């Protein structure tokens, strides 16, 4: 994976989503101020060890991402038909290994159910301004920059969304508090994670809501309380933000 350049070009997109409680067929929206001549949305494929196209962008910046109703089965079939080195095998994540709480106790129902999520979405076009930028679904562009920098930049209050596919229904509940050091001498804060997930079979939208932040002595803004819930539809204020 290439090292990211942390000069940011941020573009907010309007979003439309076809969604019902029991089935989600695709995600689509329009990227504001998109100047490239079409393009693709690609993600890393753990089976082929390369990138694959999962959506397209037209000349007006409209994008569409189809969602496979047999997502996990398709991945497993592909894995079975891929020859791997001796002694190596693909392990799929579960509800229990995906939705953890700083190693503390979590109450699971069907925690062994396997999970697969939509990987990071890269924009691939010939235009250098846009090529290999990354899209995020957030309430605040600062959160997109924070995610893109793997936590190196400042966070902010607000949320980001991710999509996960489950083979069966499951749930996860917990409220965990973990004392966390900032790296500035003995400075520390309580990092609180609240899990309240009721997950359906098929596609699920997961909302990571940063409700409190901590500012350290160097002015770095860090999430200090995050509530993780499953939602049935997109919030009205959701934005698609593209960062490079």
C-alpha positions in Angstrom: 0.0 0.0 0.0 1.3 3.4 -0.9 2.2 6.0 1.7 -0.4 8.7 1.8 0.4 12.3 1.1 -1.3 14.4 3.9 -2.1 17.4 1.8 -5.8 17.3 1.7 -8.3 18.0 -1.1 -11.7 17.8 0.5 -14.9 17.6 -1.6 -18.3 17.1 0.0 -20.8 14.9 -1.9 -24.5 14.8 -1.8 -25.8 11.2 -1.1 -28.7 9.1 -2.1 -29.0 5.6 -0.7 -31.5 2.8 -1.7 -32.1 1.1 1.6 -34.7 -0.9 3.6 -34.5 -2.6 6.9 -34.2 -6.0 5.2 -32.3 -5.3 2.0 -29.8 -2.9 0.7 -29.1 -3.1 -3.0 -26.6 -0.3 -3.7 -25.1 3.0 -2.6 -25.2 6.0 -4.9 -24.5 9.7 -4.7 -23.0 12.7 -6.5 -19.6 14.2 -5.7 -19.7 17.9 -5.6 -17.1 19.8 -7.7 -15.9 16.7 -9.4 -13.8 17.7 -12.4 -12.4 14.4 -13.6 -13.7 12.7 -16.8 -15.4 9.8 -15.1 -13.5 7.2 -13.0 -13.8 4.1 -10.8 -14.1 3.2 -7.2 -11.7 0.4 -6.3 -10.8 -1.5 -3.1 -8.2 -3.9 -2.0 -9.1 -7.6 -2.6 -7.5 -9.8 0.1 -7.9 -12.9 -2.2 -6.2 -11.7 -5.3 -3.9 -9.3 -3.4 -4.8 -6.5 -5.8 -7.4 -3.9 -6.3 -10.8 -4.5 -7.9 -13.4 -2.2 -9.2 -16.6 -2.1 -7.1 -18.2 1.1 -8.5 -18.1 3.7 -11.2 -18.2 7.5 -11.4 -19.6 9.3 -14.4 -18.6 12.7 -15.9 -20.9 14.6 -13.5 -19.4 12.9 -10.5 -22.3 10.5 -9.9 -21.2 7.2 -8.4 -22.9 3.9 -7.7 -21.8 0.9 -5.7 -23.8 -2.3 -6.1 -24.0 -4.4 -3.0 -23.9 -8.2 -3.5 -26.7 -10.0 -1.6 -24.4 -13.0 -1.3 -21.3 -11.1 -0.4 -19.6 -13.5 2.0 -20.5 -16.6 0.0 -18.9 -15.0 -3.1 -15.7 -14.2 -1.2 -15.5 -17.7 0.2 -16.0 -19.3 -3.2 -13.3 -17.1 -4.6 -11.0 -18.1 -1.7 -11.6 -21.8 -2.3 -10.6 -21.5 -5.9 -7.4 -19.6 -5.1 -4.2 -21.6 -4.5 -2.4 -20.3 -1.4 1.1 -21.2 0.0 1.2 -24.4 2.1 0.2 -23.7 5.7 -1.6 -20.5 4.8 -5.3 -20.0 4.9 -7.8 -17.2 4.9 -9.5 -16.5 8.3 -12.8 -14.6 8.2 -13.5 -12.1 11.0 -16.5 -12.7 13.3 -18.8 -10.4 15.2 -16.7 -11.0 18.3 -13.4 -10.1 16.6 -14.8 -7.2 14.6 -16.7 -5.4 17.4 -14.4 -5.5 20.4 -14.1 -3.2 23.4 -10.4 -2.6 24.3 -10.1 -6.3 25.4 -12.9 -5.9 28.0 -16.1 -7.8 28.4 -18.7 -7.7 25.7 -22.1 -9.4 25.7 -22.5 -11.2 22.4 -25.4 -13.0 20.9 -24.1 -15.2 18.0 -20.6 -13.7 18.3 -19.2 -16.4 16.2 -21.2 -15.2 13.1 -18.8 -14.3 10.3 -18.5 -10.7 9.0 -17.1 -9.0 5.9 -17.0 -5.3 5.4 -16.6 -2.9 2.4 -12.9 -2.0 2.3 -11.6 1.5 1.9 -12.9 3.1 -1.2 -10.3 4.6 -3.5 -11.0 6.9 -6.5 -9.0 5.9 -9.5 -8.9 8.2 -12.5 -6.3 9.6 -14.9 -6.5 13.1 -13.4 -3.7 13.4 -10.9 -5.8 15.7 -8.7 -8.2 12.9 -8.0 -6.3 9.7 -8.6 -6.0 7.5 -5.4 -8.0 9.8 -3.2 -10.3 8.0 -0.7 -14.0 8.4 0.1 -15.5 8.4 3.5 -19.1 8.7 4.8 -19.0 11.2 7.7 -20.8 14.1 9.3 -17.7 16.3 9.5 -14.9 16.6 7.0 -12.4 16.8 10.0 -13.3 13.2 10.8 -12.5 12.1 7.2 -9.0 13.7 7.5 -8.5 12.0 10.9 -9.4 8.6 9.5 -7.3 9.2 6.4 -4.3 10.0 8.6 -4.8 6.9 10.8 -5.3 9.2 13.8 -2.3 11.5 13.2 -4.5 14.6 12.6 -7.1 16.1 14.9 -10.4 14.3 15.4 -13.7 16.1 16.0 -17.2 15.3 17.4 -19.4 13.6 14.8 -19.7 10.3 13.1 -18.5 8.0 10.4 -20.2 5.1 8.7 -19.1 1.6 7.6 -21.0 -1.2 5.9 -20.8 -4.8 7.1 -22.3 -8.0 5.8 -23.4 -10.8 8.2 -24.4 -14.4 7.5 -26.9 -14.5 10.4 -28.4 -12.1 12.9 -26.2 -11.2 15.9 -25.8 -8.5 18.6 -23.0 -7.0 20.7 -23.4 -4.8 23.8 -20.9 -3.3 26.2 -19.7 -0.1 27.9 -16.0 -0.1 28.4 -13.7 2.5 29.9 -9.9 2.3 29.2 -7.4 4.7 30.8 -5.2 5.8 27.9 -1.9 7.7 27.9 -1.3 10.4 25.4 2.5 10.0 25.3 3.0 13.4 27.0 4.6 12.4 30.3 1.9 11.0 32.6 -1.0 12.7 30.8 -3.9 10.3 30.4 -7.7 10.3 29.8 -10.5 7.8 29.9 -11.3 6.3 26.5 -15.0 5.1 26.6 -16.5 2.8 24.0 -20.2 2.0 24.0 -21.4 -0.9 21.8 -25.1 -1.3 21.1 -25.4 -3.4 18.0 -28.4 -5.3 16.8 -27.2 -6.8 13.5 -29.4 -8.3 10.8 -28.6 -11.0 8.3 -27.2 -9.3 5.2 -25.9 -5.7 4.9 -25.7 -3.4 8.0 -24.9 0.3 8.3 -22.7 0.8 11.4 -22.4 4.3 12.9 -19.3 5.2 14.9 -20.4 8.4 16.8 -17.7 10.3 18.5 -19.6 12.1 21.2 -16.7 13.4 23.3 -13.1 14.4 22.6 -10.0 15.1 24.7 -7.5 17.8 23.9 -4.0 17.0 25.1 -1.3 19.5 26.3 0.0 19.8 22.7 -3.4 20.7 21.4 -4.1 17.3 19.8 -7.8 16.4 19.7 -8.5 12.7 20.4 -11.8 10.8 20.5 -12.6 10.0 24.2 -16.1 8.6 23.9 -17.4 6.6 20.9 -20.8 5.1 20.6 -21.1 2.3 18.0 -24.6 1.4 16.9 -26.4 -0.2 13.9 -28.8 2.1 12.0 -31.6 1.3 9.5 -31.0 4.3 7.2 -28.6 7.1 6.6 -28.7 10.2 8.9 -30.0 13.4 7.1 -26.7 15.2 7.6 -24.4 12.5 6.1 -21.7 13.7 3.7 -19.4 11.8 1.3 -16.0 13.4 1.7 -13.0 12.7 -0.6 -9.5 13.1 0.8 -6.1 13.0 -0.8 
